[in-house]
């Protein structure tokens, strides 16, 4: 999946970073990330896709309640 995403001209992949938080407004999303050295990074985008599993930090940051429970 990663290779397919990176082949798309309209997708910018940011790998090797840890998601910290996101702020959504009427024009998109500002995501705050850190790298392995602890440096902060800010990414501005129209959308944020959370594909980080059931305990999703992205989901929690968006205030979306998990339906069900851990498997």
Phi and psi in degrees as a GROMACS rama.xvg file:
@    title "Ramachandran Plot"
@    xaxis  label "Phi"
@    yaxis  label "Psi"
@TYPE xy
-57.927  -46.5205  UNK-2
-60.5676  -41.5387  UNK-3
-63.0994  -43.0462  UNK-4
-62.3676  -44.189  UNK-5
-67.6845  -19.9843  UNK-6
-78.6317  -15.3632  UNK-7
-83.5278  129.204  UNK-8
-66.3278  -27.9222  UNK-9
-92.7658  4.00096  UNK-10
-114.663  127.08  UNK-11
-105.323  115.95  UNK-12
-92.2181  138.498  UNK-13
-124.026  100.239  UNK-14
-111.657  155.996  UNK-15
80.0512  14.1219  UNK-16
-117.127  153.185  UNK-17
-105.439  127.634  UNK-18
-71.0214  132.589  UNK-19
-108.583  -52.8977  UNK-20
-165.482  168.203  UNK-21
-143.355  148.053  UNK-22
-125.643  122.822  UNK-23
-100.262  140.392  UNK-24
-134.62  -173.205  UNK-25
-64.7204  -17.1458  UNK-26
-111.585  -0.358807  UNK-27
150.063  -152.183  UNK-28
-132.102  136.883  UNK-29
-108.94  116.701  UNK-30
-104.96  138.374  UNK-31
-109.118  127.575  UNK-32
-132.766  162.068  UNK-33
-129.435  150.33  UNK-34
-97.5455  -179.266  UNK-35
-64.2602  -22.0871  UNK-36
-89.4858  0.169545  UNK-37
87.3811  5.10387  UNK-38
-74.8886  140.414  UNK-39
-82.4339  143.531  UNK-40
-133.438  143.327  UNK-41
-122.602  128.65  UNK-42
-122.508  128.691  UNK-43
-103.804  131.836  UNK-44
-149.411  164.263  UNK-45
-75.8625  -33.0971  UNK-46
-136.848  156.398  UNK-47
-128.797  124.139  UNK-48
-104.853  123.042  UNK-49
-97.3272  109.481  UNK-50
-125.535  42.6802  UNK-51
-109.457  24.5674  UNK-52
90.2559  -179.4  UNK-53
-63.405  -33.2411  UNK-54
-90.8868  28.135  UNK-55
-44.0724  119.216  UNK-56
-67.9977  -34.0174  UNK-57
-63.7522  -46.0881  UNK-58
-60.5488  -45.9742  UNK-59
-62.6189  -41.0351  UNK-60
-63.8305  -32.1863  UNK-61
-82.1633  -6.08921  UNK-62
75.2884  24.1503  UNK-63
-93.1821  120.888  UNK-64
-73.366  138.715  UNK-65
-77.4718  132.489  UNK-66
-92.8508  129.663  UNK-67
90.6128  -150.203  UNK-68
-152.656  -177.298  UNK-69
-60.9514  146.99  UNK-70
